[in-house]
Structures are given as C-alpha cells and as structure tokens.
Amino acid sequence: MAELTSRQKKDFARTIYLNEELTHAEIAERVGVKRQTVSRWAGEGNWERYKVSITMTREEQLKNLYLQLAELNNAINGRPEGERFASTAESDTIAKITGSIKKMETDVGLADILSVFKSFVKWLRTYDMARSKEIVPLLDAYVKSKL
C-alpha cells in the first residue's frame, strides 16, 4: 500500500479518535506521526466537540427523521378536504427527509465499518489478545485504503 499523504493521516487519526477510546500517543503510533501532531490536529479541528455531537446513534437519527416525516404528513392531512397537499417547501422537505432516510438505511460508511471493527476487536481481545494484536494492523490497513 502506498504511503498516506499528510491529509489522509490526519483524516485517519480523526476517525480513530472519534470511534475509539485511545490516547493521542496510541493514535499517533497507529497513524505513524508524533503524539504532538495528533494533539495539534485534535485542537485545531475541535475533535472533542465533534465527538460529543455525534453521540446520537444511527437508529436515533433515523427515528427522528421518521418522526419529522410523520409530523409533516399529519399536518398536511389535518387540513380541510381539498387542501391536503404539500406546499412547495413541504414537498422539498419531504424529499430531503426521505432521501436522508434512504441514504442512512442503505449506505455503509467508514463509521459503520469502524464500529464493526471496534466491536470485533473488543471481543477478540477477551478471546485471544495475541491474535487481536496481529489483526488490528490489518484492520487499520483496510481503513487506510478506504480514505
């Protein structure tokens, strides 16, 4: 695999930071940079604030989208007969919400892959620590290839 660019290393470090509970030093070792570099990236990019904002699970986000869609449809259906149609703005909102739902239900993104890897590695560490140490670099290489 080709060497990662500085931008790819930064993106990989951010992905690890957001999805795992590791120190800056541990992230730096996995990415191949100095701890100070990861600390600087984290500070400049407000990684901690972003991590807090993404704590809502995919299921919670989907539930909220479905509730919003239901509210909008209820409002339209509550109008007098002959006026039960969506305005241009409502139609646009419905299209955006349904598009977001479809994307969330069908796309498997890097965050999903990392979530599965994290769960797998956690399980593997309790089952076979030595094997987990062999596999983590392979999983990292796969993630790097997707950046």
Secondary structure, DSSP 8 states (H G I E B T S, - for coil): -----HHHHHHHHHHHHHHS---HHHHHHHHTS-HHHHHHHHHHTTHHHHHHHT-S-HHHHHHHHHHHHHHHHHHHHTS-TT--S--HHHHHHHHHHHHHHHHHHH---HHHHHHHHHHHHHHHHHH-HHHHHHHHHHHHHHHHHH-
